[in-house]
Amino acid sequence: MQIPKQGSSLDDVMARLKALQVDDADYHNARTWGLIYNAGPEVDAMVQAAASDVILENALNPFAFPSLRQMQQDVVAMTGHMLHGGDEVTGAMSSGGTESIFLAVKTARDRVRAEKGIAKGRLVIPRTAHPAFVKAAHLLDLDLVYMPLGEDLRTRAADLEPLLTDDTVLCVASAPAYPHGMVDPIEEMAAVAQSRGVGLHVDACLGGFMLPWLERLGYDIPPWDFRVPGVVSMSADVHKYGYAIKGASVVLHRPKANVRYQIFIYTDWPGGLYGTQGFLGTKPAAPIAAAWAVLHFLGEEGYLRLAAETMDAAKRLIAGVNAMPDAHIWGEPDMSVVAIGSRVHDILAVGDTLNDRNWHFDRQENPAALHLMASPRHKLNVDEFLADLRYALDNHAEKSTRAATYGDDVSEQANAR
């Protein structure tokens, strides 16, 4: 396809755009169990208004747009306070969980290089850690070591100590782990890591804006944030259960001095001093403004309400699945993330039938599962989903035609010749 020789009217362009969206997932009516964290039309309207107000601005230059610098500082400070870092932590906003994770690993690598003279180094992660850590190790030329997974699908702190070496730059825990929604034994892992002089990063991209409110609502959540000694950095996505638009995450460091290993500065350029807090240069303003706005719009009271609604939907989902004799939930989720499996059926084939009924979710393997993340809007249709799941368990093909995937469709590029 080439750029058209002549332009089109706004109405024509929008009509064609809408036509392209015909087969897109219907997140407005909570037909997606992932990708979109839908808090309802009022929050949607608020973040769209905030994003629209700054849509053409550029956060690359804080001197031109000081408001964007202030909004980022506010989001970082509020997130740090929520995660019990107080005045001990600082950090930056990033484009998402992958960049936050990359920056945490880069910071640890460069700090250990400077303090210990280690040229390469290794990164130790649980088997259920997000693939962004694998990407970071690849891009930062670190050796990658996996912790094994117990039969109960949990990470075990006892498995960490033998993997820690003098060249370990960082070890990782998840709150919760994406595949099965369980919080790793962070307090125990941090103690083991600290005894060997290694920092622990807590990946709370998924739970950072949910677990604090669940604790306040009385849920029994194991220690997991900056209250745990030995936790040196954390990542938390505002565009997940913070309900901002996509492209808004936070990475935090303790002590504050560690942040100097995150930033990039280049001085030998005719254009002047070039400095960035993260990987991006030009930085879109819309996610920053939306994140800042939604934190003020909802406040603690709003987040508590939405957390309660989300967990109500999640508990109804879990109870409904476990009541079915030929389906179950893998593990024991600590929040609103569930993996549905079956020892009787090809669960991915069951997923095909659910997809045909316009439900959207991720798929997993080892063990095979349908991966669902509840949001507040799912309170409207949990019962409908459970009814369709029951139908799909009784009416599905013998084998699935769709693989478990997560992320971009890179099949064509991967096979390019």
C-alpha positions in Angstrom: 0.0 0.0 0.0 1.2 3.5 -0.8 0.3 6.9 0.7 -2.8 8.2 -1.3 -2.0 10.9 -3.8 -4.9 13.0 -2.5 -6.2 13.4 1.0 -9.7 12.5 2.2 -12.2 14.3 4.3 -12.5 13.7 8.1 -15.8 11.9 7.7 -14.4 9.6 5.0 -11.2 8.7 7.0 -13.2 8.0 10.2 -15.7 5.9 8.3 -12.8 3.8 6.9 -11.3 3.6 10.4 -14.5 2.4 11.9 -14.8 -0.2 9.1 -11.4 -1.6 10.1 -12.6 -2.0 13.7 -15.5 -4.2 12.9 -13.8 -7.4 14.1 -12.0 -5.8 17.1 -12.8 -7.1 20.6 -15.7 -5.4 22.3 -14.1 -4.1 25.5 -16.8 -1.6 26.2 -19.1 -4.4 27.1 -16.4 -6.3 29.0 -15.9 -9.1 26.4 -12.2 -8.9 26.9 -10.5 -10.7 29.9 -7.2 -8.9 29.4 -5.5 -6.2 27.5 -8.1 -3.6 28.6 -8.8 -2.7 32.2 -12.2 -1.2 32.0 -13.4 0.9 34.9 -16.5 2.2 33.2 -17.6 5.1 31.0 -16.9 7.8 33.5 -13.3 6.9 33.8 -13.0 6.4 30.0 -14.4 9.9 29.4 -12.0 11.4 32.0 -8.8 9.9 30.6 -9.8 10.7 27.1 -10.4 14.3 28.0 -7.0 14.6 29.8 -5.2 12.8 27.0 -6.9 15.0 24.3 -5.8 18.2 26.1 -2.1 17.4 25.6 -2.3 15.1 22.6 0.2 17.1 20.5 2.7 17.9 23.2 6.1 16.3 23.6 7.5 15.2 27.0 11.1 15.1 25.5 11.6 18.8 26.5 10.5 19.7 30.0 11.6 23.3 29.4 8.9 23.7 26.7 6.3 21.7 28.6 7.0 22.0 32.4 3.5 20.8 33.2 4.4 17.3 31.8 7.5 17.2 34.0 5.4 18.1 37.1 2.8 15.5 36.2 5.4 12.8 35.9 7.0 13.8 39.2 3.5 13.7 40.8 2.7 10.2 39.4 6.0 8.8 40.5 5.7 10.3 44.0 2.1 9.1 44.5 3.0 5.6 43.3 6.1 5.5 45.6 3.9 6.5 48.5 1.3 3.9 47.7 4.0 1.2 47.6 5.4 2.3 51.0 8.6 3.8 49.6 8.1 7.2 51.2 11.0 9.5 50.9 13.4 6.6 50.3 12.5 6.0 46.7 12.5 7.9 43.4 12.1 6.9 39.8 10.4 7.8 36.5 7.5 7.2 34.3 8.0 4.9 31.3 6.1 3.7 28.3 5.0 0.5 30.0 6.0 -2.5 32.0 8.6 -3.7 29.5 10.4 -0.4 29.6 10.1 -0.2 33.4 11.6 -3.7 33.7 14.3 -2.9 31.3 15.3 0.2 33.2 15.3 -1.7 36.5 17.6 -4.3 35.1 19.9 -1.7 33.4 20.1 0.2 36.7 21.2 -2.9 38.6 23.7 -3.9 35.9 25.3 -0.5 35.7 25.4 -0.1 39.5 27.1 -3.5 40.0 29.5 -2.7 37.2 30.5 0.6 38.9 30.6 -0.8 42.5 32.0 -4.3 41.9 33.7 -4.0 38.5 31.7 -7.0 37.1 31.8 -6.9 33.4 28.9 -9.1 32.5 26.8 -10.4 35.3 23.7 -12.6 35.6 20.0 -12.1 36.2 18.0 -14.6 38.3 14.3 -14.8 37.6 11.4 -17.2 38.5 10.1 -19.4 35.7 6.9 -17.4 35.8 8.6 -14.0 35.5 7.5 -11.8 32.6 9.3 -12.3 29.3 10.4 -8.7 29.4 13.1 -9.8 31.8 14.4 -12.3 29.2 14.4 -9.4 26.7 16.3 -7.2 29.1 18.9 -9.9 29.7 19.3 -10.3 26.0 19.6 -6.6 25.2 21.9 -5.9 28.2 24.1 -9.0 27.6 23.4 -10.6 30.9 23.4 -14.3 31.6 19.9 -15.5 32.5 19.2 -18.1 35.2 15.7 -19.5 36.0 14.4 -20.5 39.4 12.4 -23.8 39.1 8.7 -23.9 39.7 7.1 -26.1 42.3 4.3 -28.6 41.5 1.9 -26.1 43.0 3.1 -23.6 40.4 4.7 -21.4 43.0 8.2 -20.0 43.2 10.1 -21.3 46.2 12.5 -19.1 48.1 14.7 -22.1 49.0 15.6 -22.5 45.3 17.1 -19.0 45.1 20.2 -19.3 47.3 22.1 -21.9 45.2 21.6 -19.7 42.1 23.2 -16.6 43.5 26.8 -16.0 42.5 29.2 -13.1 43.0 28.4 -11.8 39.6 24.6 -11.7 40.1 23.3 -8.2 39.4 19.7 -8.7 40.4 17.1 -11.2 41.3 13.4 -10.9 40.6 10.0 -11.6 42.2 6.5 -11.0 40.9 3.5 -9.5 42.6 1.7 -11.3 41.3 3.2 -13.6 38.6 1.2 -13.1 35.4 0.5 -16.7 34.5 -1.4 -17.8 37.6 -1.9 -14.7 39.6 0.1 -15.7 42.7 2.5 -13.4 44.6 6.0 -14.8 44.9 7.4 -15.3 48.4 9.0 -11.8 48.3 9.9 -11.4 52.0 11.8 -14.8 52.0 13.4 -14.2 48.6 14.5 -10.7 49.6 16.1 -12.1 52.8 18.1 -14.7 50.8 19.2 -12.1 48.2 20.2 -9.6 50.9 22.3 -12.2 52.7 24.4 -12.5 49.5 24.5 -8.7 48.8 22.1 -8.9 45.9 19.1 -6.6 45.4 15.6 -7.9 44.7 13.3 -6.3 42.1 9.6 -6.7 42.6 7.7 -6.7 39.3 4.3 -5.3 40.4 3.4 -4.2 36.9 0.2 -6.2 37.2 -0.5 -5.9 40.9 1.0 -2.5 41.8 -2.3 -0.7 41.6 -4.5 -3.5 42.9 -2.7 -5.2 45.9 -2.5 -2.0 48.0 -6.3 -1.6 47.9 -6.9 -5.3 48.5 -4.8 -5.1 51.7 -7.0 -2.2 52.8 -10.1 -4.2 52.1 -8.9 -7.0 54.4 -7.4 -9.5 52.0 -4.5 -11.5 53.3 -1.6 -10.4 51.0 1.9 -11.6 51.9 4.5 -8.7 52.4 5.5 -7.6 48.9 6.5 -4.0 48.5 9.1 -1.5 49.9 8.1 -2.5 53.4 10.3 -5.6 52.7 14.0 -5.0 53.4 16.2 -5.9 50.4 13.7 -4.7 47.8 15.7 -2.2 45.7 13.4 -1.5 42.9 9.8 -2.0 41.8 7.7 -1.6 38.6 4.0 -0.8 38.5 1.8 0.0 35.5 -0.7 2.8 35.8 -2.3 1.6 32.5 -3.4 -1.7 34.1 -5.3 -1.4 37.4 -4.5 2.3 37.6 -6.9 2.7 34.7 -4.8 5.1 32.7 -4.5 4.9 28.9 -1.8 2.6 27.5 1.8 3.8 27.7 2.0 4.7 31.4 4.2 2.8 33.9 6.4 3.7 36.8 9.8 2.3 37.9 11.1 3.1 41.4 14.5 2.7 43.0 15.7 2.5 46.6 18.0 4.2 47.6 17.3 7.2 45.5 21.0 7.4 44.5 20.5 4.3 42.3 18.5 6.3 39.8 21.7 7.8 38.4 22.4 4.4 36.8 19.1 4.5 35.0 19.5 7.8 33.2 21.4 8.3 29.9 23.4 11.4 29.3 25.4 12.3 26.2 27.4 15.6 26.0 29.6 15.3 22.9 26.9 16.5 20.3 26.5 19.7 18.5 22.8 19.7 19.4 23.8 20.1 23.1 23.4 17.9 26.1 21.1 14.9 25.5 19.6 13.3 28.5 16.8 10.8 29.0 15.3 9.2 32.1 14.4 6.1 30.2 14.8 4.4 26.8 12.5 6.8 24.9 13.6 10.2 23.6 10.4 11.8 22.3 7.8 10.8 24.9 4.0 11.0 24.3 2.2 13.4 26.6 -1.2 11.7 26.5 -0.4 8.7 28.8 1.3 11.0 31.3 -1.6 13.4 31.5 -4.1 10.5 31.7 -2.2 8.8 34.5 -1.9 12.0 36.5 -5.6 12.8 35.9 -7.0 9.4 36.8 -5.1 9.3 40.1 -6.7 12.6 41.0 -10.1 11.6 39.6 -10.4 8.3 41.5 -8.5 9.0 44.6 -8.1 6.3 47.3 -11.9 6.0 47.7 -12.4 5.3 44.0 -9.6 2.7 43.8 -11.0 0.9 46.8 -14.4 0.8 45.2 -13.1 -0.5 41.9 -10.8 -3.1 43.7 -13.9 -4.4 45.5 -15.9 -4.6 42.3 -13.1 -6.3 40.5 -12.6 -8.9 43.3 -16.3 -9.6 43.4 -16.2 -10.5 39.7 -13.0 -12.5 40.2 -14.4 -14.5 43.1 -17.6 -15.2 41.3 -15.6 -16.4 38.3 -13.4 -18.6 40.4 -16.3 -20.1 42.3 -18.2 -20.8 39.1 -15.2 -22.5 37.4 -14.4 -24.6 40.4 -18.0 -25.7 40.6 -17.7 -27.4 37.2 -16.4 -31.0 37.6 -14.4 -30.8 34.3 -12.7 -27.5 34.8 -10.6 -25.9 37.5 -8.4 -22.9 38.4 -4.6 -23.5 38.3 -2.9 -22.5 41.6 -4.4 -20.2 44.2 -4.7 -16.6 42.8 -4.0 -13.8 45.2 -6.0 -11.3 43.2 -8.0 -10.9 40.0 -5.9 -13.1 37.6 -6.9 -16.6 36.9 -5.8 -19.5 34.7 -8.6 -21.9 33.7 -7.6 -25.5 33.0 -9.1 -28.9 32.5 -7.9 -32.5 33.0 -10.8 -33.8 30.9 -10.9 -31.5 27.8 -8.4 -29.7 25.5 -8.9 -26.3 27.3 -7.5 -24.5 24.3 -10.2 -26.1 22.1 -12.7 -24.9 24.7 -11.2 -21.5 24.2 -11.8 -21.7 20.5 -15.5 -22.1 21.1 -15.5 -19.2 23.6 -13.8 -17.1 21.0 -16.5 -17.9 18.5 -18.9 -16.5 21.1 -16.9 -13.2 21.1 -15.0 -13.7 24.3 -11.3 -12.6 24.2 -8.5 -13.8 26.6 -4.9 -15.0 26.5 -3.8 -18.7 26.3 -1.1 -20.4 28.2 0.8 -23.7 28.1 2.7 -25.9 30.6 0.0 -26.2 31.9 -2.5 -25.4 29.2 -4.9 -22.7 30.3 -7.2 -19.9 29.4 -5.8 -16.7 31.0 -8.3 -14.2 32.3 -7.9 -10.9 34.2 -11.1 -9.5 35.8 -11.9 -5.8 35.7 -14.7 -3.8 37.4 -16.9 -4.0 34.3 -16.9 -7.8 34.4 -19.4 -7.7 37.3 -21.9 -7.2 34.5 -21.3 -10.5 32.6 -19.5 -13.1 34.8 -22.6 -15.2 34.7 -22.9 -15.0 31.0 -19.3 -16.0 30.6 -19.7 -19.0 33.0 -22.8 -20.1 31.0 -20.8 -19.9 27.7 -17.8 -21.7 29.4 -20.2 -24.6 30.4 -21.5 -24.7 26.8 -17.9 -24.7 25.4 -16.8 -27.5 27.7 -19.7 -29.6 26.3 -19.3 -28.4 22.6 -15.8 -28.0 21.3 -13.5 -29.5 18.7 -11.2 -32.4 19.7 -8.1 -30.2 19.3 -7.5 -26.5 19.2 -6.4 -24.7 16.0 -4.9 -21.8 17.8 -1.6 -21.7 19.7 -0.9 -20.1 23.1 0.6 -16.6 22.2 1.3 -13.4 24.0 2.4 -10.2 22.3 2.7 -9.1 18.6 2.1 -11.5 15.7 5.8 -11.8 14.5 5.3 -15.0 12.6 5.8 -13.4 9.2 8.9 -11.4 10.2 10.4 -14.4 12.0 10.2 -16.4 8.8 11.4 -13.7 6.5 13.9 -14.8 3.9 
